[in-house]
Amino acid sequence: MKIIKLIPLLFLPILLSAQVEQGDVLIKNGTVITITDGIKENTDVLISNGKIKSIGEGLAAGDDVRTIDAAGHYVMPGIIDAHSHIALDAVNEATNVVTAEVWQGDALNPFDVGIYRALAGGVTISHAMHGSANAIGGQCQTIKHRWGITDQYDLMMDGAPRTIKFALGENPMRVHGERYGLMPRTRMGVEQVFRKAFSEGKAYMEQWEKHSANKSANAVAPEYDIRLETLADILKGDILIHCHSYRADEILMLMNVLGDFGVNKICFQHVNEGFKVAPELAEFGATASVFADWWAYKFEVYYSTAYNAAILTKNGVVTSINSDSGELIRHLYHEAGKSQKYGGLSDNDALKLITINPAIQLGIDDRVGSLEVGKDGDIAIFKNHPLSIYAVPQYTIVDGIVRFDINEDPADVRMDIDPEETAPAFFEQGGHDHDADGCMHGVFEQLFEKH
Amino acid sequence: MKNLIYIFLLILPGISFGQQIAKSEQGTFLLKNGTLVTVTNGTKKADLLIKDGKISAIGETINADNNTSIIDCTGKFIYPGFIDSGCNLGLSEVGSVALTQDYNELGSFTPHMQALTAVNPNAVAIPVTRVNGVTAVFTKPSGGRFPGTGSAISLHGYTPQQMYAGFSGVIMNYPSTGKRNRWDRRSAEDIKKENDKAAKELTDVWSKAILYARIDSAAKASSKSKEGYNPGMDAIVDVVNGEASILIEVNKATDIKAAIKWATEHKLKAIITGAADGWRVTEELKASGFPVITGPVLATPSRNSDKYDTPYSNAAKMQKAGIKIAIRTNDTENVRNLPYHAGFAATYGLGKEEALKSITINPAQIFGIADKYGSLEEGKMASLFISDGDPFETKTQITKLFINGWNVPIESRHTLLYDEFLDRDPGLESKK
């Protein structure tokens, strides 16, 4: 047990180095959309030492503090994406149906231009997720878009709760069932993968509890297993579950399994058929992170509706809109606007889908997701209302540092350039992948690519 | 008995009947007091009469007879239906299920594959698309050098022939020197080798095609029948002769230049499609006189070194250089987002008016169907919609939809699921 207690110490240098740059900014005369406290016209926001120090009229700061004139502009909390795969070198450890031990924090890539492109869409925080190849995938990492830093660990949002990726349905079924001939090949099998893993995690937890209670000097410790240790942490409620899911039946299944093991912290991701079981999701206290309008790219999303976010919201489910895509992450403000076309959400309810609600789902709503004194200085400033098609992000601020400024926006922002590349690679364009969601990144390229 | 059926039809929308969409109705409709955004003749308050499938009159005050249904459009806007100038709509039902995909036949030279043959008039995505104001699309095959022939279709009808909107064009994928995607590990040398090979194959195919076209016209002149069966060559004879359109998909700057040179040398009636790098070669595109169908606008830049807004601003840069442009989604199930692709282009330099043209009159002109579609004008087909605001704005609702004069219900799988599940009954088991 002592060894386990020491393990967090190993990470201490990392946590200490995560004390990244924090800045001061004064934003003058904007239309401030606080999300939690209405809209304030002609109002200033002062960020000091990376935190919101005050919101009010006629605020002043020292001469050395950068001042942004936001007259005629909209000032809102930095947008939060609860499902993304940008800034990652690897996404899927598709070698076992349970890989709870792996962690996206080990695969962060601060040089991905996707980070800058997300900033140019007002997004300050994203949830760098493991893929959906495995029923119990790896642990994820909530990151701040501190474009310009070079230490991968400086991307991490220090203090953000641990999260883990689960996946139901077609993806684990085809990777493990179809490809390897291992359970699960069906949604029945998926349930049993969870029950087995949780039972093993529970037994492991109990062994260690028994051992800790044993005062005998001769007591032999159980074998340490980082996978089981992680499963035990899930059962203890120390790790938030984010579960890739589509169909109503599998969503109900996982809530039943979690209920049996006394776990209640879960955000269903994608959850295209969440609208069918919205009352059950609300009763369980589960949250939902959805696409605005993606559907029909695979069979399990054929019976979808773009009204999903509105139905879930109106049934009392805390809902967010995510990207799962390096493309969509650049205009989540527009994606949120679709909840007004499809279901008539109010401006504030629509903006909550990309601010405070994803913050709740990531367990960081005490820090970000609204403009309140004491919260982090993460802000997006728009020309035109952010839900309008004519909205243009002007500045994106992370911890009081301006990380995107439309007036100082070089054509080529790359920090990591391949010296052997004579001309930058050109990638043929298309729509989104028609046969996969972003969660399968890496799996098909590594395992299934036909040469 | 007939009356009973009508009563039944009236109450039908209230019943969830296995998720069926209500029938469209045809007739004479007078749209009163709307703001007409005609595209070709400005914006004005006027009445619009729909009769025999066409816009039969536009005027300050039009009187209705007894057989005319009057639709009050006070405070509302009337737009010509939007046209997506490039997509796979109707050719794919479920993205990951290969057997539901009909846009990619085997082989590299298959210009005789007809998209119109495989269009499923009952594809679930069609109503989903049209309720957002998209009334026609150019749906096309893809993959291979000459994957087939695409067709413009109206998004209403029960057979492909009923849907056909009067234009078909051969698709060509010009040899590319770009990477296929981010995981394309081919070296620059390998890409060049493959491109050289593709260029040589193209030269060979085209010399054969020219020869075939000569034989064809000689045979026609002497009214002799040609020997052998060669449907591929037959499909491109008119293209070789410069009489039929060829849509050339090409995206990288150097490839666009090469494609322009090739099409010009062969005196083709070319339409450049894709053109992700169009903004880099505006001079060459302008000089060629070829129109450009570009998009998707909502796309990531093609190079890591490109500015984040490159795909947003590309259309504007080409339009400002004097090139005729149309905007496409290149999508399947989300062709409904066409107004947003145009809206982003409008925001990033194109402006509302030109953006509107790029999804109405411009594609109609490029496809040679502007006598029927693309604007609100007397005599054109009544493919239009009524909205409560600017249709580029995300929150705007479309309240009525007409396609070729048919009053099409604003219903799709997505709206029907909303109606059924917003207040689900029974709700929670435990509360019953």
Boltz contact constraints between the chains, C-beta under 6 A:
constraints:
  - contact:
      token1: [A, 113]
      token2: [B, 304]
      max_distance: 6.0
  - contact:
      token1: [A, 117]
      token2: [B, 308]
      max_distance: 6.0
  - contact:
      token1: [A, 120]
      token2: [B, 308]
      max_distance: 6.0
  - contact:
      token1: [A, 275]
      token2: [B, 421]
      max_distance: 6.0
  - contact:
      token1: [A, 276]
      token2: [B, 421]
      max_distance: 6.0
  - contact:
      token1: [A, 279]
      token2: [B, 427]
      max_distance: 6.0
  - contact:
      token1: [A, 279]
      token2: [B, 428]
      max_distance: 6.0
  - contact:
      token1: [A, 283]
      token2: [B, 428]
      max_distance: 6.0
  - contact:
      token1: [A, 295]
      token2: [B, 333]
      max_distance: 6.0
  - contact:
      token1: [A, 296]
      token2: [B, 94]
      max_distance: 6.0
  - contact:
      token1: [A, 296]
      token2: [B, 333]
      max_distance: 6.0
  - contact:
      token1: [A, 297]
      token2: [B, 95]
      max_distance: 6.0
  - contact:
      token1: [A, 298]
      token2: [B, 95]
      max_distance: 6.0
  - contact:
      token1: [A, 298]
      token2: [B, 96]
      max_distance: 6.0
  - contact:
      token1: [A, 299]
      token2: [B, 94]
      max_distance: 6.0
  - contact:
      token1: [A, 299]
      token2: [B, 97]
      max_distance: 6.0
  - contact:
      token1: [A, 302]
      token2: [B, 94]
      max_distance: 6.0
  - contact:
      token1: [A, 305]
      token2: [B, 414]
      max_distance: 6.0
  - contact:
      token1: [A, 305]
      token2: [B, 417]
      max_distance: 6.0
  - contact:
      token1: [A, 305]
      token2: [B, 418]
      max_distance: 6.0
  - contact:
      token1: [A, 306]
      token2: [B, 414]
      max_distance: 6.0
  - contact:
      token1: [A, 307]
      token2: [B, 418]
      max_distance: 6.0
  - contact:
      token1: [A, 311]
      token2: [B, 421]
      max_distance: 6.0
  - contact:
      token1: [A, 311]
      token2: [B, 422]
      max_distance: 6.0
  - contact:
      token1: [A, 326]
      token2: [B, 300]
      max_distance: 6.0
  - contact:
      token1: [A, 327]
      token2: [B, 300]
      max_distance: 6.0
  - contact:
      token1: [A, 337]
      token2: [B, 394]
      max_distance: 6.0
  - contact:
      token1: [A, 338]
      token2: [B, 394]
      max_distance: 6.0
  - contact:
      token1: [A, 340]
      token2: [B, 395]
      max_distance: 6.0
  - contact:
      token1: [A, 341]
      token2: [B, 394]
      max_distance: 6.0
  - contact:
      token1: [A, 341]
      token2: [B, 395]
      max_distance: 6.0
  - contact:
      token1: [A, 389]
      token2: [B, 343]
      max_distance: 6.0
  - contact:
      token1: [A, 389]
      token2: [B, 392]
      max_distance: 6.0
  - contact:
      token1: [A, 389]
      token2: [B, 393]
      max_distance: 6.0
  - contact:
      token1: [A, 389]
      token2: [B, 394]
      max_distance: 6.0
  - contact:
      token1: [A, 390]
      token2: [B, 347]
      max_distance: 6.0
  - contact:
      token1: [A, 411]
      token2: [B, 307]
      max_distance: 6.0
  - contact:
      token1: [A, 412]
      token2: [B, 305]
      max_distance: 6.0
  - contact:
      token1: [A, 414]
      token2: [B, 304]
      max_distance: 6.0
  - contact:
      token1: [A, 414]
      token2: [B, 305]
      max_distance: 6.0
  - contact:
      token1: [A, 424]
      token2: [B, 303]
      max_distance: 6.0
  - contact:
      token1: [A, 424]
      token2: [B, 305]
      max_distance: 6.0
  - contact:
      token1: [A, 425]
      token2: [B, 179]
      max_distance: 6.0
  - contact:
      token1: [A, 426]
      token2: [B, 178]
      max_distance: 6.0
  - contact:
      token1: [A, 426]
      token2: [B, 252]
      max_distance: 6.0
  - contact:
      token1: [A, 426]
      token2: [B, 302]
      max_distance: 6.0
  - contact:
      token1: [A, 426]
      token2: [B, 303]
      max_distance: 6.0
  - contact:
      token1: [A, 427]
      token2: [B, 179]
      max_distance: 6.0
  - contact:
      token1: [A, 427]
      token2: [B, 181]
      max_distance: 6.0
  - contact:
      token1: [A, 427]
      token2: [B, 182]
      max_distance: 6.0
  - contact:
      token1: [A, 427]
      token2: [B, 302]
      max_distance: 6.0
  - contact:
      token1: [A, 428]
      token2: [B, 178]
      max_distance: 6.0
  - contact:
      token1: [A, 428]
      token2: [B, 180]
      max_distance: 6.0
  - contact:
      token1: [A, 428]
      token2: [B, 251]
      max_distance: 6.0
  - contact:
      token1: [A, 429]
      token2: [B, 251]
      max_distance: 6.0
  - contact:
      token1: [A, 429]
      token2: [B, 276]
      max_distance: 6.0
  - contact:
      token1: [A, 429]
      token2: [B, 299]
      max_distance: 6.0
  - contact:
      token1: [A, 429]
      token2: [B, 302]
      max_distance: 6.0
  - contact:
      token1: [A, 431]
      token2: [B, 296]
      max_distance: 6.0
  - contact:
      token1: [A, 431]
      token2: [B, 330]
      max_distance: 6.0
  - contact:
      token1: [A, 431]
      token2: [B, 331]
      max_distance: 6.0
  - contact:
      token1: [A, 434]
      token2: [B, 95]
      max_distance: 6.0
  - contact:
      token1: [A, 435]
      token2: [B, 95]
      max_distance: 6.0
  - contact:
      token1: [A, 435]
      token2: [B, 96]
      max_distance: 6.0
  - contact:
      token1: [A, 445]
      token2: [B, 183]
      max_distance: 6.0
